[in-house]
Amino acid sequence: HALDEDQNYLREMRLAWTLANRPGATSPTISANTIWQMGTVNGAAISLGPDVPLGALAPGSLADLVLLDWKAVRGDWAPDGYPAPAGLLEFLLRKANRSHVRHVMINGEWSIWDGQSSRVDTAAITQEIKTALTRQNITDPPQIARTAQALAPYLRQFYAHWEA
């Protein structure tokens, strides 16, 4: 689940880190390493269960590999050697986003290479979405508003248990 439709997991971790570290001299400090662990190994363990082998690049373990374009993350302004090794994770969480992802391996298979999916035909999906949206009647905004108003109580009822 993400904050919006762009599925930018690195940005979600940055938001969690920022929100966890509220301003103030007496506020607790949550480290970048803690957020990173929560967003990777520990978060997967919560989702998949404690008995699932996670977090190791080893036969039989479920470990994904995400490779970023470090030069793009760092930016043209950063000199060689910046940031210092001790600050790499903080720098990564502050700067990296989904546009920096170059390659992704899932269960030993490359699913993203050079930023492109090898599993799905994104051009075909994009065209299918455009076709479906073209079929919708978006020329009558008042009717769309009436439909949304009519559906609202049902949606509120359906999602009411989320707040319990």
C-alpha positions in Angstrom: 0.0 0.0 0.0 1.4 3.4 -0.9 0.5 7.1 -0.2 -0.6 7.6 -3.8 -0.7 5.8 -7.2 3.0 6.0 -8.1 4.1 3.1 -5.9 7.3 4.9 -4.8 8.4 2.7 -1.9 11.6 4.6 -1.3 9.6 7.8 -0.9 7.2 6.0 1.5 10.2 5.0 3.7 11.4 8.6 3.6 8.0 9.8 4.7 7.9 7.3 7.5 11.4 8.4 8.6 10.4 12.1 8.5 7.2 11.5 10.4 8.9 9.4 13.0 11.5 12.1 13.7 9.4 14.9 14.9 11.1 18.2 15.7 12.0 19.0 19.3 14.9 18.5 21.6 13.1 15.8 23.6 11.6 13.9 20.7 13.0 10.4 20.1 15.2 9.8 17.2 14.5 7.0 14.8 17.6 6.0 12.8 17.7 5.5 9.1 18.8 1.9 9.7 15.7 1.3 11.8 13.4 2.7 9.0 15.4 0.7 6.4 14.9 -2.6 8.4 11.2 -1.8 9.0 10.7 -1.2 5.3 12.6 -4.3 4.1 13.3 -7.4 6.2 11.2 -6.7 9.2 8.2 -5.4 7.2 8.3 -8.5 5.0 8.5 -10.7 8.1 5.3 -9.1 9.4 3.6 -9.5 6.0 4.8 -13.1 5.3 5.1 -14.5 8.8 8.0 -15.4 11.1 8.7 -18.8 9.5 9.4 -17.6 6.0 13.2 -17.4 5.2 13.8 -13.8 4.5 16.6 -11.3 4.1 19.5 -13.5 2.9 20.9 -13.9 -0.6 21.1 -17.7 -0.2 19.5 -20.7 -1.7 16.0 -21.3 -0.3 15.7 -17.8 1.1 13.2 -15.2 -0.2 15.4 -12.2 -0.9 14.8 -9.6 -3.6 17.6 -7.5 -5.0 17.1 -3.8 -6.0 19.9 -2.0 -7.8 19.8 1.8 -8.0 21.6 4.2 -10.3 23.9 5.6 -7.5 25.2 8.4 -9.7 21.7 9.6 -10.4 20.8 9.3 -6.7 23.9 11.3 -5.7 23.4 14.0 -8.3 25.9 16.0 -10.3 26.6 18.4 -7.4 28.1 15.7 -5.1 31.9 15.4 -5.2 33.6 11.9 -5.3 33.4 10.3 -1.9 30.3 12.1 -0.9 28.5 11.2 1.3 30.9 9.5 3.7 30.3 5.8 4.2 28.7 6.4 7.6 26.0 8.6 6.0 25.2 6.5 3.0 21.9 5.1 4.3 20.7 8.5 5.4 21.6 10.0 2.1 19.8 7.2 0.2 16.6 7.6 2.3 16.6 11.4 1.7 17.3 11.3 -2.0 16.4 8.0 -3.7 13.1 7.4 -5.4 11.6 5.0 -7.9 13.2 6.8 -10.9 16.6 5.6 -9.6 15.7 1.9 -9.7 17.5 0.3 -12.6 17.3 -3.5 -12.0 15.1 -5.7 -9.7 15.5 -9.4 -9.1 12.7 -11.3 -7.5 13.3 -14.9 -6.4 16.3 -15.2 -8.6 14.7 -13.8 -11.7 15.3 -10.3 -13.1 11.9 -8.7 -13.3 13.1 -5.1 -14.1 16.1 -4.5 -16.3 17.2 -0.9 -17.2 14.0 0.3 -15.6 11.7 -1.8 -17.8 9.6 -4.7 -16.7 10.4 -8.1 -18.2 7.2 -9.6 -16.8 4.5 -7.4 -18.1 3.8 -5.5 -21.3 3.5 -2.0 -19.9 2.7 -0.5 -23.4 -0.2 -3.0 -23.8 -1.5 -2.2 -20.3 -1.3 1.5 -20.9 -3.2 1.2 -24.2 -5.9 -0.9 -22.5 -6.3 1.7 -19.8 -6.6 4.5 -22.3 -9.2 2.5 -24.3 -11.2 1.8 -21.1 -11.1 5.5 -20.1 -12.2 6.5 -23.6 -15.3 4.4 -23.2 -16.3 6.2 -20.0 -18.8 9.1 -20.2 -16.7 11.9 -18.7 -18.6 14.6 -20.6 -21.3 15.0 -17.9 -19.6 16.1 -14.6 -22.9 16.7 -12.8 -23.9 13.0 -13.5 -20.5 11.9 -12.2 -21.0 13.9 -9.0 -24.5 12.4 -8.5 -23.1 8.9 -8.9 -20.3 9.6 -6.4 -22.9 11.0 -3.9 -25.1 7.9 -4.4 -22.2 5.6 -3.8 -20.7 7.4 -0.8 -22.8 5.9 1.9 -22.1 2.4 0.7 -18.4 3.0 0.5 -18.4 4.5 4.0 -20.4 1.5 5.3 -18.0 -0.9 3.6 -14.9 0.8 5.0 -16.3 1.6 8.5 -14.6 -1.4 10.1 -11.2 -0.1 9.1 -11.6 2.6 11.8 -12.7 0.3 14.5 
